[in-house]
Amino acid sequence: MVKKKLDFIKINKLRKLKIKKKRPDSFLYCLFSKQNSIFTLTNYNKQPKITFSTGTSGFHNSKSKTKYATQLTAEMISRKACELGYKKCILILRGRNKGRIKIARFIRKGKLKITKKIFEFTPISHNGCRPQKKPRI
């Protein structure tokens, strides 16, 4: 009977080890609009921890639309996340912007690792709104 209990304990330990997989610490939500880029870092329970935008990093008006502004903001949020103790994240993208393509590279440059999962939630209109009536001349 003692051997059976020991075997059961070993099996439970193995199950616990299997459950503890290396999962990412956080989610990084990137919202890109025509005028601005907003980055929000949340923990695994989706509670927001840091929020950065191109405006908070010092770019205003037409300069906030540029590639450079979005890249610099992405680098800033990844550095701040590393200071708070986050190491891995899942990247979630939404919207279109000029600097959106190279965002992952600049997040890695700030020493925040991105897991293999990058999600794309850009809304696509199927047919869209009705176009304006053309003026008669």
NORVEN-V117917 format. One line per field, one symbol per residue. phi: phi as a letter, one per 40 degrees, with the letter a starting at -180 (. if undefined). psi: psi as a letter, one per 40 degrees, with the letter a starting at -180 (. if undefined). burial: b if it has 16 or more other ideal C-beta (glycine too) atoms within 10 Angstrom, else e. Layout:
phi: ???
psi: ???
burial: ???
This chain:
phi: .cccccccccccccccccccccbccabbcbbbbcbabbbbbbcccgccbbbbbcccchbbfccccccccccccccccccccccchcbbabcbbagbacccccccccccccgbcbcccbcbbccbccggccccccccb
psi: dddddddddddddddddddgihiidihhhhhhaddihhhhhiadefhhdihiidddeehibedeeidddddddddddddddddeehdiihhhihiiideddedddddddefhhhiehhihfhhhhgdaihiihhih.
burial: eeeeeeeeeeeeeeeeeeeeeeebbbbbbbbbeeebbbbbbbeeeeeeebebbbbebebeeeebbbeebbbbbbbbbbebbeeeebeebbbbbbbebebbeebbebbeeeebebeeeeeeeeeeeeeeeeeeeeeee
